[in-house]
Amino acid sequence: MAESITITDNRTGNQLEIPIRNGGVEASEWSKLLPGIWFYDPGFVSTAACESSVSFVDGDAGVLRYRGYEIAELAEHSNYLEVAYLLLHGELPTAAEYDGWRHEITYHTYIHENVRKRFLEGFHYDAHPMGMLVSAVAALSTFYLDAKEIFDPDSRRRQIIRLIAKMPTLAAAAHRFSVGMPFVYPDNSLDFAGNFLSMMWKVAEPRFDANPTLARALDILFILHADHEQNCSTTAMRVVGSSHADPYSCCAAACAALYGPRHGGANEMVIRMLTDIGSIENVPAFIDSVKQGEGGRLQGFGHRVYKNYDPRARIIKQTADEVFAITGKNPLLDIALKLEEIALSDEYFTSRRLYPNVDFYSGLIYQAMGFPLEMFPVLFAIPRTAGWLAHWQEMLDQDSKIARPRQLYIGPEPRPYVPIAQR
Ligand code: CMC
């Protein structure tokens, strides 16, 4: 069977055969037959915006791979910094490469004093930490003027290391400011997750050593959140990057996209929803209200790509048990389990193929570990930075065109200007 399709323009009878390549057909080929006719695809539901080798999602099978490695295997055996290296370089590091990488990330965790003292401390006392992060990441571009040299390999590598290293520092600084606690400087003797937890929670002790199970759980969550092919924030990164803006400005745009409740803000919304439901007895009535369209959406359920159980949600559910063994069970867990049980046996959800996604259980872990709700999207942004940068780099190496879609104009026909007195 030919790996191609043939389309016919019924206005002219002209035909065109287009090859199917890597599961796609090139729009530029269609356009030869259809000049001036655009493909209408709001939300890019049927559009592949690029070729990519960073991660792979099979939504029907519930599969996620980074550079060919199964997410479950990486979560079991790897750590976030190694995964970040894999995403950015395409291969797992050798021991020497890993040591060099970890050293470089560790020694770029400090932020310029002006970022903290003059910039972050200028926010209102109750500023949302995600809003602070979006702005702080954008502000970094003004501190590293060499970041504009995006085609200089040394500069590019420097900015990548800086961004991955400084995200936890900015995130913790935003939190400390919002609770009125003094800033904690990075501790270069700690690993990536341990250092972040130290900057979050350290009070007066000379060195903060996080509980190793909790630090490992956070590192697993970082692995699971590191990349997810062309999601909304990665698309924002690529779109802004396609104009050749510096990587800090691109990352700020990606953070802003992640902020929304339909994307990285969903984990925060899950906890708010579970808190509103209040107890297991109220779950059936809540499910009914969602089905009637009155209770909003079931937060943490459904996904544009997964039409099966999100493999990350399965791993997070296991990690939750290990965390709760130390922190005590999050009282909202029983409500979440009941919601999942009812939803997975309800025709409304099964017929629409709505399953728990990555955000359904992650918030329960973050909450049990003591993170305030406002920090949840920030916790997502820290590891996703590696994925954003991997896609940004890939896009630049592909010498891709500036992102500039067309539109179907539905506004008024040409009309003469009417002076204000005659309107
Ligand atoms: N609860 C109830 N109904 C839902 C839900 C939900 N969570 N999600 C989708 N539906 C229904 C929707 O009403 C529609 O029904 P109908 O065909 O009768 O109109 C159908 O399912 C298809 O929904 P859609 O909005 O066309 O699907 P989408 O692919 O555009 O949206 C989504 C995907 C993730 C935005 C959506 O499922 C949603 O809003 N979920 C809740 C928020 C959430 O958990 N987001 C996190 C996503 S995963 C992590 C991340 O990306 O950051």
Boltz pocket constraint, residues with backbone or C-beta under 6 A from the ligand:
constraints:
  - pocket:
      binder: B
      contacts: [[A, 231], [A, 261], [A, 262], [A, 263], [A, 264], [A, 265], [A, 266], [A, 290], [A, 296], [A, 297], [A, 298], [A, 299], [A, 300], [A, 301], [A, 302], [A, 303], [A, 304], [A, 305], [A, 352], [A, 354], [A, 357], [A, 358], [A, 359]]
      max_distance: 6.0
